Amino acid sequence: MTREQPHRTHRRGPTPGGAPAARPPRRRTGAGPACLRRLPGVPTPPYVLELRRSYGQGPLLLPGVCAVVVREDLEPGGSHLLLTRRSDTGRWALPAGIVEPGEQPAGTIERELVEETCVVARAERLAWVVAEDEITYPNGDRCRFITSVFRCRYLSGTAAVGDEESTEVGWFAVDALPELDAVQQARIAAALSDEERCRFER
């Protein structure tokens, strides 16, 4: 297992002056062609596009997955979480994706982690299943995700941007996370909870 160097950042493409930008302590980030992508970054899976062609822009109920990847080896006694900076919003968020035909949810999130962040991790616990609020995209498409949030254990790999869905990826100390929206915070809280049972809503 390779230990990542602290205070080093790599974004997609060259940085000004050809040197990596400095970052505050306790954050490990990476980006660029550091891993082999199995698929190009495609925000919408082909089967969803096919559904749209026949169904139009009405609300789709889609199975989503999200990963809270915990890494314990970057600092003695400290835990770090893997986050991505989304290319569409510029905000930090947990790695996530859509379950495609023939996949199991746990397998989907493990695949998404490799494709999006070049990190290999194992889904260990289903922490939360929740129906998210309906989303309307700028093109008028509407959908509602049924999201399975998995707590995952880091296995190997150096965090790096693997597709066009993010501009940065990085490890952040649990007690020094960047600004996250309420949805991301709730997912992290569910995954880091000591409760072994899966959380669900009524």
N, C-alpha and C positions, 0 to 999 in steps of 0.2 A: 504494500500500500504506500503510495507516494504522499509525502507530507507537503502541502502547498505552502509556498513562501508568503509571509505576511506583507502587507502594505504594497501590493503590486496589483495593478489594474490593466486589463486589456479589453478594449472595445472592438466592435466590428470594424475592420479596416484599419489603416495606419493612424496613429495618434500624431498630433502636431509635433514636428521636430523628430519624429521617429522614435521617441522614448515613451515608455508607459507613464501615465499620469499618477501622481502620488495620491494615496487615499489615507483616511484616518485609520488608527489602529483597530484591530479586532475585526477587520473585514477582509475577506479574501475573495477577489473577483477575477473573472477571466472572460475572454471573448475571442472571436476570430476562428480560423479554420483549423482548430486544434484536434478535431476528431473527424471521422468519416461519417457523413450523413447518409442514412439509408434512403431517405426521401427528401425532396426539397421542401422548404417551409410552405405549407398550404393551409391557410387559416380555416377553410371550409372543406371537409372531406368530400370526395366525389359523390358518395351515395346521398349526401345531404343536398348537393346540387341537383341530383336527379329528382329527389323529392320535390324540390322547389319548382322544377320545370313542370311537374304535373299538378302540384298542390298550390302553387303560387306563394304569396307572402303571408299567408295565414299563420297562426301560432303553431309551431312544432314543439313537441315534447321530446327532448333529446337527453340521452344518458351521458352525463359528464363525470370526469374523475379529476381529483386534485391530490397533490402530494405534499406532505409535510416531511421533508427529508431531514433526519437528525444525524449530525456527525459529531463524534466525541473525541477525535484525535488531533484537532488543530491546536488546542490549548489544554494544559493539564486541568482537569476538573471542570472544563467548560463545554457547553453544547452550542453548536452552530446549526442554523437552518439555511437551506438553499432557496434563493429567490431569483426571479428574473425581472428585468425592466422591460415592460411590454412596449413593442414598437408602435402600437396604435394609440396608447394613452400616455406613454412616458412614465408610468407609475410602476413601482415595485410590486410584485405579486408572486404567489406560489405557482409552481409549474402545474399546468392543467391541460386537459384535452377532452376529446369526444370518443366514446367507445364506438368502434367500427364493426361492421358485420363479421361474425366469426370470432370475435375477441371476448375474453372475460375482462371485467373491469380492472382487476389487479394487474393483469398482463398489459392492459392498455397503458396504465400509468407508468409501468416500468419501461415500456417502449417509448412513451413520450419523453421520459427523462433522458434517455439516451439521445433521442433526436433533437430535443430542444437545448439540453445542457451538457451533453457528453458525459453525464454522470451515470454510473451503474448503481442501482439501489434495489432493495428488496422490500416489497410491501408486506408489513408485518401485522397491521391491525386496521380494521375498518372502524374509524373513529366517529363518523357522522354521515348520515344520509339525509338530505334535505332538498325540498323543491324550492329552487331559487325564484325570485321575482321575475316576471316576464321582462324580456329585453326587446327593444325595437332598435334595429341597426339603422345607420344613416340611409341605406338603400330601401328601407321600409320592411325588410324581413323581420318577422317576430318569432321568438322562441322562448321556451322556458326549460332550464336545465334541471334534471334530477341528478344532483351531484353526490358522488361517493368520495368522502375525504379519507385518504389513507395515511397512516403514520408509516414512514419508510425508514429503513436503516441503510446508511451509506455503505457501499462495498468498495468501489474503486472509481478512478477517473478524475481528471482535472476539469473543474467547471469551466466551460467555454460556450460561446454562442454557437448553436448548432443549426439554426434555421432563421428565417426572416421574421419570426414572430416576436423576437426579443432583440434588444440592442446591447444588453449586458446581462451577465449572470454572476452571482456571488454568494459567498458564505458569510452570514452575519451572526454574531453572538446573540443568543436568545434575549439577553438583557440590553442589547444595543441594536435593535432592529430599526430600519428606516421607517419613514411614515407609510403606514398601510391603511387601507380603507377598512370599514367595519366588517365586511365580509371576510377579508383575509385574516383579520384579528380573531374572528369567531372560529374560523377553521383551525388556526394555530392553537387556540385555547382547547378545542375539542381533542386535537391530536396529542397535546402535551398533558392532558388530564390523566390522573392516576386511575380513572374509572376504566375497567376492562370492557364493559359492555358498550356496544355501539349506541351513540346518541341518535335520536330521531324525533321528529316533530309530529304534532297532531293538528 
